[in-house]
Amino acid sequence: MSPLRILPLLLASLFAVQAAADAPRRKSGLWETKTQMAGMPAQGPMQMCVDQASDNVMQERAKEKVSCPVMDVSRGAGKMTIHSVCKHEGVTSTSDSVITGDFDSAYRNDMVVRYDPPQHGMKEMKMVQEARWLGPCKAGQKPGDVVMPGMQKFNMQEMMNDPQVREMMKRQQKQ
């Protein structure tokens, strides 16, 4: 399955957990994130310039569209465990996530999401994210700027606020 076809499902699962669980905020600056999803080729590390506002934009968008009637959060020293059941446009996603690290220098998110009904033939998605703080954002970068391997730089805040992008994501989820 193409990563673009499951992008809306993945975003909904990730942002719903972060929004409802009030996940810790990352330290402002440049973060590098490596994401590996089971059964998918690695895409290489993504870099994102963040500040408090850019870290919040995704969580705010998730709150608008996703209902999570079940949200169990357990916090410990350097560890957060989250179990959620969310509903989004006719799909129930059950997520179990273990996040370790300090959000100032590095963190790791081990996540399993189960979809009911299965989406595009996918019943379950396993993902590991490893992120590390690289330092201040590079010259010319602004909060929300994302650089992905093989793609042009884009701004996550601007993208999430673009009506055409939001409509495209809605259409993909209905397919």
Beta strands, then each sheet from edge to edge (+ up, - down):
strand 1: 29-37
strand 2: 46-50
strand 3: 67-76
strand 4: 79-88
strand 5: 91-101
strand 6: 106-119
strand 7: 122-135
strand 8: 145-147
strand 9: 154-155
sheet 1: 3+ 4- 5+ 6- 7+ 1- 2+ 8- 9+
end
